[in-house]
Amino acid sequence: MAQEVDVMEEQEKLWDIEEMEIDKELSVKEKLQNFVYGIEEEPLTHMNEGYVVRVHFGKENYSATDAVKDYLKQIAQLKY
């Protein structure tokens, strides 16, 4: 994965979640798997509708992967 960037100075280097192509025929689980295993950029910091999104979590035994999966599941359910 790419090295984390200073989001205030290098926003143009962040990937834009709006540019993701999602196969709407797949289940939510398959969409999440495609994202988690297919993204090359650092997934926890990205752009969404012109805003910098930095995913963070505070629960014990709750990994970064869990946080991204939950976030993407919510997006998939809302948009697709």
PyMOL commands that set and color helices and strands:
alter all, ss='L'
color gray80, all
select helices_A, chain A and resi 11-13+17-19+28-38+64-79
alter helices_A, ss='H'
color red, helices_A
select strands_A, chain A and resi 45-48+51-54
alter strands_A, ss='S'
color yellow, strands_A
deselect
rebuild
show_as cartoon
